[in-house]
Amino acid sequence: MATLADIGVSAFINILSAFAFLLAFALLRIQPINDRVYFPKWYIDGGRNSPGRSGNFVTKFVNLNVKTYLTFLNWMPQAMRMSESEIINRAGLDSAVFLRIYTLGLKIFVPMTIVALLILIPVNVSSGTLFFLRKELVVSDIDKLSISNVQPKSIRFFVHIALEYLFTFWTCYLLFKEYNNVASMRLNFLASQRRRAEQFTVVVRNVPHVSGRSISDTVDQFFKTNHPDHYLFHQGVYNANKYAKLVRRRDRLQNWLDYNQLKFERQPDKRPTTKTGFFGLWGSKVDAIDYYKQQIKDLNKRLTLEQQKIIKEPKSILPVAFVSFKSRWGAAVCAQTQQSKNPTLWLTNWAPEPRDVYWPNLAIPFVSLTIRKLIISLSVFALVFFYMIPIAFVQSLANLEGLEKVAPFLRPVIELKFIKSFLQGFLPGLALKIFLLILPTILMIMSKIEGHIALSTLERRAAAKYYYFMLVNVFLGSIVTGTAFEQLYSFLHQSPTQFPRTIGVSIPMKATFFITYIMVDGWAGIAGEILRLKPLVIYHLKNMFLVKTERDREKAMDPGSVDFPETIPSLQLYFLLGIVYAVVTPILLPFILVFFALAYLVYRHQIINVYIQQYESAAAFWPHVHGRIIASLVISQLLLMGLLSTKEAANSTPLLVILPVLTLSFHKYCKHRFEPAFRKYPLEEAMVKDIMDRTTEPEQDLKAYLADAYLHPIFQTFEVEEEEMVQVRAVRVDKNQSQANAPTSVTSSSSPPHLVDHPTSPPDHHTSHPTSPPQYQYPSGSPPQHTSGSTFPNY
């Protein structure tokens, strides 16, 4: 069991790490060579130019202004200067509401911390029960500050129960206010939006096969019959997954060609070579530039043939279509009603925003979705229990005294003072963090297998899986496995009637482990987030070897976005820890407060200067955040009831029974009161916006506006891309942004022709290759709006 000294060692290491990360960031961010790493959003928006375009050679890389080093911490007040409305305009409502989660945490836990430390700590310390248990159980100084130190049948438990009521009512009051504010912000945000493609479009799945008719004719006939006054047109969906793989392969070959051409530019007297075998490791040696040109040419021919095959093969057309309507009202009626007497056919829902469509999953047969979800549910269940093994190992590190009693031969190594403090105070939290690093990727893959067709839905499903994993494995699993290791010796030497009492006392003992985890993940981890060490290294490697044009330099910046599937579940874990331990072990609360304050500051800076969100859901994730904080309240109440039952507090424990009922009733009220704003779109509002559009833009050609919105990737051609390649390569720049002569661009004569007569696709200044989903870039003046899965689109 970690002692106060061990916690001090962990705090020293993590505070030192956090300070080192923040100091490194503060110094690196003011260097001109790193400007595109720490302020990429301003470059992409056009609000910032490279600082290296003027001055001498040294100033292009190093900041020689001494005054800036004296004010290197000014990023903190700068991050706080922008108002919430400005953040919404700059980064979208999702980002603004994401930051409100941190402010909600501070509003909840600051008063709770003050009250708990002033009232509960004196109540717990003055009891002294654990002094008599020290020979039976493994305890530490931290436990003497917890409820475990209160004597059984003590009247002091009424204080804990009263504060549990107080903390619950305070949290519910703030949750109600925040839900109301976020719902109002969402409605105002949607009402202020201009015309968007997803506002008029519905995705239709499980289109039935009609003998003698194509899928396209079936869709057209159905909607002309059932929505004659509002149906506009539809766009079919093709199974182009194989085609997309070929395009991704072509992109990789193009990158190798670009690399070798740049290499030849820098050393004109030596032609680059490569081997034709696996990954260029063996095989005959050939001229690299000629080799990759020929490979690309051959692949372009295959792409053309594959594209024509998809168009001509009826089986390539999927029973899915994007159906567009003449009005928002017509789309709302279709999206929110049952279309057929057979509820499994003609399934309609709001179409995801074009950039949000996850095209590979559209090819999944609808009948297999239920089976896929069942398999993934079983897999997630198995994954949770598989991870119990490393969790148990981590807990054995956190409870070395308990392990010594089972394995005495480890005592000579464990008893070394520094090693013991390091193992108990720092390593458990770090080990758990490492085990959790690959988990979000695994859960995202599982969500994709489930068959969701929107990236936003995939992220929310992955976030739900991650939250349940954190709840079961990190929280409950840590308590259970920790208790088993920690109390094994005592279990083997006491009567069975004492087991409940031992478990009840040991639950708050896990506070030491969670404190170390908070310091590793919530202090040093958040400070490492702002340093952006990985993007920094990758950017400079790309800038050194791959960047040839300004377009390449923009792609190398890779600003990224807030990782909602990982960040929000982690946030909810901190709410759970704070709410559960507020009454049990209140000494944990100051560590939670430091996390919320530091994370709020860091993510505010990142959202303003770095991150560019892939989509905008208008805070559609808020009901999940609210519901899981409510779940944290109920869990804390149930755990406290169980804990008091082991303390023989028969007179006080029944007073807690009504509290979960009141909490769930409050949640049900909020669900009925606010959640409709996040799930449905009123026909009244749709009609108002339609009338407004007809009044302000009576000549708007809606069909032309929507024509390319959901254009399938197979209709994209290489022509636009190749024209841009010719233009950007006409002026090549090296890493110092100096001009150089450009080699001849590779233009394939086998580029596929236009297959449909559509208006030009929306411009994309971050040009995507004609791979899978086409990337649509909206005007920089307004953040991209985005629908989220089954919710209605943004208006």
C-alpha positions in Angstrom: 0.0 0.0 0.0 1.4 3.3 -1.0 2.2 5.7 1.8 2.2 9.5 1.8 5.9 9.4 1.0 5.2 7.2 -2.1 2.4 9.6 -3.2 5.0 12.4 -2.7 7.5 10.7 -5.0 4.8 10.2 -7.6 3.7 13.8 -7.3 7.3 15.0 -7.6 7.9 13.0 -10.7 4.6 14.0 -12.4 4.9 17.7 -11.5 8.4 17.7 -12.8 7.3 16.0 -16.0 4.4 18.3 -16.5 6.6 21.4 -15.8 9.2 20.1 -18.3 6.5 19.5 -21.0 5.0 23.0 -20.4 8.4 24.7 -20.4 9.5 22.8 -23.6 6.2 23.8 -25.3 6.6 27.5 -24.2 10.1 27.6 -25.7 9.4 25.5 -28.8 6.3 27.4 -29.8 8.1 30.7 -30.2 10.6 29.3 -32.7 9.8 30.2 -36.3 10.7 26.7 -37.5 7.9 25.2 -35.3 5.2 27.8 -36.1 3.2 25.5 -38.3 3.2 22.8 -35.7 1.8 24.9 -32.9 -0.4 27.2 -34.9 -1.5 25.2 -37.9 -5.1 26.3 -37.7 -4.2 29.9 -38.4 -2.2 28.9 -41.5 -5.1 26.8 -42.9 -7.5 29.7 -42.2 -5.2 32.1 -44.0 -4.7 34.2 -40.8 -1.0 33.6 -40.5 2.0 33.7 -42.8 5.2 31.8 -42.4 7.6 33.8 -40.1 10.5 32.5 -42.2 9.9 34.5 -45.4 12.1 37.4 -44.4 15.2 38.1 -42.5 18.5 36.3 -42.4 19.0 32.6 -42.6 19.2 32.1 -38.8 16.0 34.0 -38.0 14.1 31.6 -40.3 14.7 28.9 -37.7 15.5 30.4 -34.3 13.8 33.3 -32.5 16.5 35.8 -31.6 14.2 38.3 -29.9 15.2 38.2 -26.2 11.9 39.8 -25.1 9.8 36.9 -26.3 11.8 34.6 -24.0 10.9 36.7 -21.0 7.2 36.4 -21.8 7.2 32.8 -22.9 4.3 32.0 -20.7 1.9 34.5 -22.3 0.1 31.6 -24.1 -1.9 31.0 -20.9 -3.7 34.4 -20.8 -3.9 34.3 -24.6 -5.8 31.0 -24.4 -8.3 32.6 -22.0 -8.9 35.7 -23.9 -11.2 34.4 -26.6 -14.9 34.4 -25.6 -17.2 31.4 -26.0 -19.1 33.0 -28.9 -15.8 33.6 -30.7 -14.8 30.0 -30.1 -18.1 28.8 -31.6 -17.5 30.9 -34.7 -13.9 29.7 -35.0 -14.1 26.1 -34.0 -17.8 25.1 -33.9 -20.3 24.3 -31.1 -18.8 20.8 -30.5 -15.5 22.4 -29.4 -17.2 25.0 -27.2 -19.4 22.5 -25.4 -16.4 20.1 -25.0 -14.7 22.9 -23.1 -17.8 23.4 -21.0 -17.4 19.8 -19.6 -14.2 21.0 -17.9 -15.8 24.1 -16.5 -18.7 21.9 -15.3 -16.1 19.7 -13.5 -14.6 22.8 -11.8 -18.1 24.1 -10.8 -19.0 20.7 -9.3 -15.7 19.8 -7.5 -14.4 23.2 -6.2 -17.2 23.6 -3.6 -17.3 19.8 -2.9 -13.5 19.9 -2.2 -13.7 22.8 0.2 -16.7 21.2 2.1 -15.2 17.7 2.2 -11.8 18.8 3.3 -13.1 21.1 6.0 -15.7 18.6 7.4 -15.0 15.0 6.4 -11.2 15.0 7.0 -11.5 16.0 10.7 -14.4 13.5 11.1 -12.4 10.6 9.6 -9.1 11.3 11.3 -10.4 11.7 14.8 -11.9 8.2 14.8 -8.8 6.1 14.6 -10.3 2.6 13.9 -7.5 1.5 11.5 -4.9 1.8 14.3 -6.5 -1.4 15.7 -6.6 -3.1 12.4 -3.1 -2.6 11.3 -2.0 -6.1 12.2 -4.8 -7.6 10.3 -5.0 -5.5 7.1 -2.7 -3.6 4.9 -3.4 0.1 5.5 -1.6 3.3 4.9 -1.6 6.9 6.1 -4.1 7.8 3.2 -6.6 5.4 4.6 -6.6 7.2 8.0 -8.1 10.2 6.1 -10.9 8.1 4.7 -14.2 6.7 5.9 -12.5 3.4 6.7 -11.1 5.1 9.8 -14.5 5.7 11.3 -15.6 3.2 14.0 -18.5 0.8 13.3 -21.9 1.9 14.5 -20.6 5.4 14.8 -23.0 8.4 14.7 -20.4 10.1 12.5 -21.8 8.2 9.5 -24.7 10.7 9.5 -22.2 13.3 8.4 -21.2 11.3 5.4 -24.8 10.6 4.5 -25.7 14.3 4.8 -22.8 15.3 2.6 -23.8 12.6 0.0 -27.2 14.2 -0.2 -25.7 17.7 -0.4 -23.2 16.7 -3.1 -25.9 14.9 -5.1 -28.3 17.8 -5.0 -25.5 20.2 -6.0 -24.4 18.1 -8.9 -28.0 17.7 -10.2 -28.6 21.4 -9.9 -25.5 22.1 -12.0 -26.4 19.4 -14.5 -29.9 20.8 -15.0 -28.5 24.3 -15.6 -25.9 23.0 -18.0 -28.3 20.8 -19.9 -30.6 23.7 -20.3 -27.8 26.0 -21.5 -26.4 23.4 -24.0 -29.8 22.7 -25.4 -30.4 26.4 -25.9 -27.0 26.8 -27.5 -27.7 23.9 -29.8 -31.0 25.3 -31.0 -29.6 28.8 -31.5 -26.7 27.3 -33.4 -28.9 25.2 -35.7 -31.2 28.2 -36.3 -28.3 30.3 -37.4 -27.0 27.9 -40.0 -27.3 28.5 -43.7 -28.4 26.0 -46.4 -26.6 22.7 -46.1 -26.8 19.5 -48.2 -27.7 17.2 -45.3 -30.7 19.4 -44.5 -32.4 18.2 -47.7 -31.1 14.7 -47.9 -32.2 11.3 -46.4 -30.2 8.1 -46.6 -32.4 5.1 -47.5 -31.3 1.6 -46.7 -32.6 -1.9 -47.4 -34.2 -1.0 -50.7 -36.1 -4.1 -51.8 -35.3 -5.9 -55.1 -38.1 -5.6 -57.6 -37.9 -8.1 -60.5 -37.2 -6.4 -63.8 -36.2 -3.1 -62.3 -32.8 -1.7 -61.3 -32.3 -0.3 -57.8 -32.2 3.2 -59.2 -35.6 2.8 -60.9 -37.1 1.2 -57.8 -36.0 4.2 -55.6 -37.2 6.7 -58.2 -40.6 5.1 -58.6 -41.1 4.7 -54.8 -40.4 8.3 -53.9 -42.3 9.7 -56.9 -45.3 7.7 -55.7 -45.1 8.4 -52.0 -43.5 11.8 -51.9 -44.7 13.3 -55.2 -44.6 17.0 -54.1 -41.2 17.0 -52.4 -39.0 14.4 -54.0 -36.2 16.0 -56.0 -33.8 13.2 -57.1 -31.5 10.5 -55.7 -27.9 9.3 -56.0 -27.1 5.6 -56.0 -24.3 4.0 -54.1 -21.8 1.6 -55.6 -19.7 -1.0 -54.0 -16.3 0.6 -54.8 -14.3 -0.8 -51.9 -11.9 -2.6 -54.3 -11.5 0.5 -56.3 -10.7 2.6 -53.2 -8.0 0.1 -52.3 -6.4 0.5 -55.7 -6.5 4.3 -55.4 -4.8 4.2 -52.0 -2.1 2.0 -53.5 -1.7 4.6 -56.3 -1.3 7.3 -53.7 1.5 5.4 -51.9 3.3 4.9 -55.3 2.9 8.6 -56.0 4.5 9.5 -52.6 7.4 7.3 -53.5 7.7 8.9 -56.9 7.6 12.4 -55.3 10.3 11.4 -52.8 12.6 10.0 -55.5 12.1 13.1 -57.7 13.0 15.4 -54.9 16.0 13.2 -54.1 17.1 13.5 -57.8 16.6 17.3 -57.7 19.0 17.6 -54.8 21.6 15.3 -56.3 21.2 15.7 -60.1 24.3 13.8 -60.8 22.9 10.6 -59.3 19.7 8.9 -60.4 17.9 7.2 -57.4 17.4 3.4 -57.6 15.2 0.9 -56.0 14.7 -2.9 -55.9 11.6 -4.4 -57.3 11.1 -7.0 -54.6 9.2 -6.9 -51.3 9.3 -3.3 -49.9 12.4 -2.7 -52.0 14.5 -5.1 -49.9 15.4 -7.5 -52.7 15.1 -8.1 -56.4 16.7 -6.5 -59.4 17.9 -2.9 -59.0 16.1 -0.4 -61.4 15.8 3.4 -61.9 13.3 4.5 -59.1 11.7 7.4 -61.0 11.0 5.4 -64.2 9.9 2.4 -62.1 7.3 4.3 -60.1 6.1 6.2 -63.2 5.4 2.9 -64.9 3.8 1.4 -61.8 1.4 4.4 -61.6 0.6 4.2 -65.3 -0.3 0.5 -65.1 -2.4 1.1 -62.0 -4.3 3.9 -63.7 -5.3 1.5 -66.4 -6.5 -1.0 -63.8 -8.5 1.8 -62.1 -10.2 2.7 -65.4 -11.2 -0.9 -66.0 -12.4 -1.3 -62.4 -14.4 1.9 -62.7 -16.1 0.8 -65.9 -16.8 -2.7 -64.4 -18.5 -1.1 -61.4 -20.7 1.1 -63.6 -21.8 -1.8 -65.9 -22.2 -4.5 -63.3 -25.8 -4.3 -61.8 -24.6 -6.2 -58.7 -22.3 -3.3 -57.9 -25.2 -1.1 -57.2 -26.1 -1.3 -53.5 -29.6 -1.3 -52.0 -28.8 2.1 -50.5 -29.5 5.6 -51.9 -29.2 9.3 -50.9 -32.5 10.9 -51.6 -32.8 14.7 -51.8 -36.0 16.7 -51.4 -37.1 20.1 -52.5 -37.5 21.3 -48.9 -36.3 20.7 -45.4 -39.9 20.0 -44.5 -40.1 17.1 -47.0 -36.8 15.7 -45.8 -37.9 15.9 -42.2 -41.2 14.0 -42.9 -39.4 11.3 -44.7 -36.5 10.9 -42.2 -38.8 10.7 -39.2 -41.6 8.4 -40.4 -42.0 4.8 -41.4 -42.0 4.4 -45.2 -43.4 0.9 -45.6 -45.8 -1.5 -43.9 -42.9 -3.8 -43.7 -40.7 -2.1 -41.0 -37.5 -3.8 -42.2 -37.7 -2.2 -45.7 -37.2 1.4 -46.9 -35.4 2.4 -43.7 -34.8 6.2 -43.7 -32.7 8.4 -41.6 -31.0 11.8 -41.9 -28.1 11.6 -44.2 -24.7 12.3 -42.7 -22.9 15.4 -43.8 -20.9 14.5 -47.0 -17.5 14.4 -45.3 -19.0 12.3 -42.5 -20.1 9.4 -44.7 -18.1 6.2 -44.1 -18.4 4.7 -47.6 -17.0 1.2 -46.9 -19.8 0.4 -44.6 -22.5 1.2 -47.1 -21.6 -2.0 -48.9 -22.5 -4.1 -45.8 -25.9 -5.9 -46.3 -28.5 -4.6 -43.9 -29.5 -8.1 -42.8 -26.1 -8.7 -41.4 -26.0 -5.7 -39.1 -27.8 -7.4 -36.3 -25.4 -10.3 -36.4 -22.4 -8.0 -36.6 -23.6 -6.1 -33.5 -24.1 -9.3 -31.6 -20.7 -10.5 -32.4 -19.1 -7.2 -31.5 -21.0 -7.1 -28.2 -19.6 -10.6 -27.3 -16.1 -9.5 -28.4 -16.3 -6.4 -26.2 -17.4 -8.5 -23.3 -14.4 -10.8 -23.9 -12.0 -7.9 -24.3 -13.0 -6.5 -20.9 -12.2 -9.7 -19.2 -9.0 -10.2 -21.2 -7.8 -6.9 -19.9 -8.4 -8.0 -16.3 -5.1 -9.9 -16.5 -2.9 -6.8 -17.0 -5.1 -4.8 -14.7 -4.5 -7.4 -11.9 -0.8 -7.2 -12.6 -0.8 -3.5 -12.3 -2.6 -3.7 -9.0 0.0 -6.2 -7.7 2.6 -3.4 -8.3 0.4 -0.9 -6.4 0.1 -3.2 -3.4 3.5 -4.6 -2.7 3.0 -5.2 1.0 0.1 -7.5 0.3 2.1 -9.3 -2.4 5.1 -9.7 0.0 3.0 -11.7 2.4 2.1 -14.1 -0.5 5.6 -14.1 -2.1 8.2 -13.4 0.6 11.1 -14.1 -1.8 10.5 -10.7 -3.5 11.0 -8.8 -0.3 14.8 -8.0 -0.7 14.2 -6.2 -4.0 10.9 -4.6 -3.0 12.2 -3.2 0.2 14.8 -0.9 -1.4 13.5 2.5 -0.5 13.6 4.3 -3.8 12.4 1.2 -5.8 9.5 0.7 -3.4 8.4 4.3 -3.7 8.8 4.3 -7.5 6.8 1.1 -7.9 4.0 2.1 -5.6 3.8 5.8 -6.3 4.5 6.1 -10.1 4.7 2.8 -12.0 1.1 1.5 -11.5 -0.5 4.6 -13.0 2.0 4.6 -15.9 1.6 0.9 -16.6 -2.2 1.3 -16.7 -1.9 4.2 -19.1 0.3 2.2 -21.4 -2.1 -0.7 -21.4 -4.9 1.7 -22.4 -3.0 3.3 -25.3 -4.0 0.8 -28.0 -7.5 0.3 -26.7 -9.3 3.2 -28.5 -7.9 1.9 -31.9 -9.3 -1.6 -31.2 -12.7 -0.2 -30.1 -12.9 2.0 -33.3 -12.2 -1.1 -35.5 -15.0 -2.9 -33.6 -17.4 0.0 -34.2 -16.6 -0.1 -37.9 -17.3 -3.8 -38.1 -20.7 -3.0 -36.6 -21.6 -1.3 -39.8 -22.3 2.3 -38.9 -22.3 4.6 -42.0 -21.3 7.9 -40.3 -17.9 8.7 -38.8 -19.6 10.6 -36.0 -21.7 7.6 -35.1 -18.6 5.4 -35.2 -16.8 7.8 -32.8 -19.8 7.9 -30.4 -20.1 4.1 -30.4 -16.4 3.7 -29.8 -16.6 6.2 -27.0 -19.5 4.2 -25.4 -17.4 1.0 -25.5 -14.4 2.8 -24.1 -16.5 4.3 -21.2 -17.9 0.9 -20.3 -14.4 -0.6 -20.4 -13.1 2.2 -18.1 -16.0 1.7 -15.7 -15.6 -2.1 -15.5 -11.9 -2.6 -15.8 -10.2 0.6 -14.6 -12.6 1.5 -11.8 -14.5 -1.6 -10.7 -11.7 -3.9 -11.9 -9.0 -2.0 -10.0 -11.1 -2.2 -6.8 -11.8 -5.9 -7.1 -8.4 -7.1 -8.2 -6.7 -4.8 -5.8 -8.8 -6.1 -2.9 -7.9 -9.7 -3.9 -4.2 -9.1 -3.8 -4.2 -6.7 -0.9 -6.3 -8.7 1.4 -5.4 -12.2 0.4 -3.3 -12.9 3.5 -6.1 -11.6 5.8 -8.7 -13.7 3.9 -6.7 -16.9 4.5 -6.4 -16.2 8.3 -9.9 -15.1 9.3 -13.4 -16.6 9.6 -15.8 -16.2 6.7 -18.1 -13.9 8.7 -15.4 -11.2 8.6 -15.2 -11.1 4.7 -17.8 -8.4 4.2 -16.1 -6.2 6.8 -12.7 -6.6 5.2 -14.0 -5.8 1.7 -15.9 -2.8 2.9 -12.8 -1.4 4.6 -10.6 -2.1 1.6 -12.7 -0.2 -1.1 -11.4 3.3 0.0 -7.9 1.9 0.1 -7.8 2.0 -3.7 -7.7 5.8 -3.6 -3.9 5.7 -3.5 -3.9 3.9 -6.8 -6.3 6.3 -8.4 -4.3 9.3 -7.1 -1.2 8.0 -8.9 -3.3 7.4 -12.1 -4.7 10.9 -12.0 -1.2 12.4 -11.7 0.2 10.3 -14.6 -2.7 10.7 -17.0 -4.3 13.9 -15.8 -1.2 15.9 -15.0 1.8 14.7 -17.1 -0.5 13.3 -19.8 -2.3 16.6 -20.4 0.9 18.6 -20.3 2.3 16.2 -22.9 -0.8 16.9 -25.0 0.1 20.5 -25.5 3.7 19.7 -26.4 2.6 17.8 -29.5 5.9 15.9 -29.6 4.8 13.3 -32.1 3.4 15.8 -34.6 6.5 18.0 -34.1 8.9 15.2 -35.1 6.7 13.9 -38.0 6.3 17.4 -39.4 10.1 18.1 -39.4 10.8 14.7 -41.0 8.3 15.3 -43.7 9.5 18.9 -44.2 13.1 17.5 -44.5 12.4 14.7 -47.0 8.9 15.0 -48.6 7.8 18.6 -48.7 8.1 20.0 -52.2 5.3 22.6 -52.4 3.2 24.8 -50.2 0.4 22.2 -50.6 2.7 19.5 -49.3 3.7 21.7 -46.4 0.0 22.2 -45.5 -0.6 18.4 -45.6 2.5 17.9 -43.4 1.1 20.1 -40.7 -1.6 17.6 -39.8 -3.4 19.7 -37.1 -5.6 16.8 -36.0 -8.8 17.1 -34.0 -10.0 16.5 -30.4 -10.1 12.8 -30.0 -13.7 12.5 -28.7 -13.8 8.6 -28.6 -10.9 8.7 -26.1 -11.1 12.1 -24.4 -14.7 12.2 -23.4 -14.8 8.7 -21.7 -11.6 9.6 -19.9 -13.3 12.8 -18.7 -16.3 10.7 -17.5 -13.9 8.5 -15.5 -12.6 11.6 -13.6 -16.2 12.6 -12.8 -16.8 9.1 -11.5 -13.7 9.1 -9.4 -14.4 12.5 -7.9 -18.1 11.8 -7.2 -17.4 8.4 -5.6 -14.5 9.4 -3.5 -15.8 12.8 -2.4 -17.4 11.2 0.6 -15.2 8.1 0.9 -11.7 9.5 0.6 -11.9 13.3 0.0 -8.2 13.7 -0.1 -8.4 12.6 -3.8 -10.5 15.7 -4.8 -7.6 18.2 -5.0 -5.9 16.0 -7.6 -9.1 16.0 -9.6 -9.3 19.8 -9.5 -5.7 20.2 -10.8 -6.6 17.9 -13.7 -9.8 19.9 -14.7 -8.0 23.3 -14.4 -4.9 22.2 -16.4 -6.9 20.3 -19.0 -9.3 23.2 -19.6 -6.4 25.6 -20.2 -4.5 23.1 -22.5 -7.6 22.2 -24.6 -8.6 25.8 -24.9 -5.3 26.6 -26.5 -5.4 23.6 -28.7 -8.9 24.3 -30.0 -8.1 27.9 -30.8 -4.7 27.3 -32.4 -4.4 23.7 -33.5 -7.3 21.4 -33.9 -9.7 21.4 -36.9 -12.7 19.2 -36.2 -13.7 16.7 -38.9 -17.3 17.3 -38.3 -19.8 19.4 -36.4 -22.6 17.5 -34.5 -23.9 20.6 -32.7 -23.1 19.0 -29.3 -25.0 15.8 -30.0 -22.8 14.0 -27.5 -24.1 16.0 -24.5 -27.0 13.6 -23.5 -24.3 10.9 -23.1 -22.2 13.1 -20.9 -25.2 14.0 -18.8 -26.3 10.4 -18.5 -22.9 9.1 -17.4 -22.5 11.7 -14.7 -25.9 10.6 -13.4 -24.6 7.0 -13.5 -21.6 8.2 -11.5 -23.9 9.6 -8.8 -25.9 6.3 -8.6 -22.7 4.3 -8.4 -21.4 6.4 -5.6 -24.6 6.1 -3.7 -24.7 2.3 -4.1 -21.1 1.9 -3.1 -21.6 4.1 0.0 -24.6 2.0 1.0 -22.5 -1.2 0.7 -19.6 0.4 2.6 -21.9 1.5 5.5 -23.5 -1.9 5.6 -20.1 -3.4 6.5 -19.8 -0.7 9.2 -22.9 -2.0 11.0 -24.5 1.4 10.5 -28.0 0.0 10.6 -29.6 3.2 11.8 -28.0 5.4 9.1 -27.7 3.2 6.0 -31.5 3.1 5.2 -31.5 6.9 4.7 -29.5 6.4 1.5 -32.1 4.1 -0.1 -34.2 7.0 -1.4 -31.3 8.9 -2.9 -30.8 6.7 -6.1 -34.5 6.8 -6.7 -34.5 10.6 -6.6 -31.4 10.7 -8.8 -32.9 8.5 -11.5 -36.2 10.4 -11.3 -34.2 13.6 -12.0 -32.5 12.0 -14.9 -35.8 10.9 -16.4 -37.2 14.4 -16.1 -34.1 15.9 -17.9 -34.4 13.2 -20.6 -38.0 14.1 -21.4 -37.3 17.8 -21.0 -34.2 18.4 -23.0 -33.3 15.3 -25.1 -35.8 15.8 -27.9 -33.7 18.9 -28.9 -30.9 16.4 -29.6 -32.9 13.7 -31.3 -35.6 15.2 -33.5 -36.2 18.2 -35.8 -39.5 20.0 -35.5 -41.5 20.3 -38.7 -42.5 23.8 -37.7 -38.8 24.9 -37.6 -38.2 23.2 -41.0 -41.1 25.1 -42.6 -39.9 28.4 -41.2 -36.5 28.0 -42.7 -37.9 26.9 -46.0 -40.1 30.0 -46.2 -37.2 32.1 -45.3 -35.1 30.6 -48.1 -37.9 31.1 -50.7 -38.1 34.7 -49.6 -34.4 35.6 -49.6 -33.3 33.4 -52.5 -36.2 32.7 -54.8 -34.0 31.9 -57.8 -31.9 29.3 -56.0 -31.3 26.1 -58.1 -31.5 23.5 -55.3 -30.9 20.6 -57.7 -27.7 22.0 -58.9 -26.6 22.8 -55.4 -27.2 19.2 -54.2 -26.0 17.5 -57.4 -22.5 16.6 -56.2 -23.1 16.6 -52.5 -23.2 12.8 -52.2 -21.3 12.0 -55.4 -19.8 8.6 -55.0 -16.0 8.4 -55.1 -16.0 6.3 -58.3 -17.2 9.4 -60.1 -14.2 11.4 -59.1 -11.5 11.6 -61.8 -7.8 12.1 -61.7 -8.0 15.2 -64.0 -8.5 17.8 -61.3 -5.8 16.3 -59.2 -3.4 16.1 -62.0 -4.0 19.7 -63.1 -3.2 20.8 -59.5 -0.1 18.6 -59.5 1.1 20.4 -62.7 0.4 23.8 -61.2 2.0 23.2 -57.8 5.0 21.5 -59.2 5.6 24.5 -61.5 7.0 26.2 -58.5 8.8 23.8 -56.1 10.0 24.9 -52.8 12.6 23.3 -50.6 12.5 23.2 -46.8 13.8 26.8 -46.7 10.9 27.9 -49.0 13.2 28.9 -51.8 12.1 28.4 -55.4 13.4 25.6 -57.5 12.8 24.2 -61.0 10.1 21.6 -61.2 10.4 18.3 -63.0 7.8 17.2 -65.4 4.6 16.0 -63.7 3.4 12.5 -64.3 0.2 12.7 -66.3 -1.4 9.4 -67.2 -3.2 9.1 -70.5 -5.4 6.5 -69.0 -7.2 8.8 -66.7 -10.8 7.7 -66.5 -13.3 10.0 -68.2 -16.2 11.8 -66.4 -18.9 9.3 -66.0 -21.8 11.6 -65.1 -22.7 15.1 -66.0 -22.6 16.9 -62.7 -21.6 20.5 -61.8 -18.1 20.9 -60.5 -17.5 19.5 -57.1 -17.1 21.8 -54.2 -13.5 23.1 -53.9 -11.2 21.6 -51.5 -8.0 23.5 -50.6 -6.8 20.4 -48.8 -7.2 18.3 -51.9 -8.0 14.7 -51.2 -7.1 12.0 -53.6 -9.9 10.3 -55.5 -10.0 7.6 -52.9 -12.8 6.5 -50.8 -14.9 9.4 -49.5 -14.5 12.7 -51.3 -13.5 15.4 -48.9 -15.6 18.5 -49.1 -14.2 21.8 -47.9 -16.7 24.5 -46.9 -16.1 28.2 -46.9 -13.5 29.2 -44.3 -15.8 31.9 -42.8 -18.0 29.3 -41.1 -17.0 26.1 -39.5 -18.2 22.9 -41.2 -21.5 21.7 -39.9 -22.1 18.0 -39.5 -24.8 15.6 -38.6 -24.2 12.9 -36.1 -25.5 9.4 -36.9 -29.2 9.0 -36.2 -29.7 12.6 -35.1 -31.1 15.2 -37.4 -28.8 17.4 -39.5 -27.6 20.9 -38.8 -29.8 23.7 -39.9 
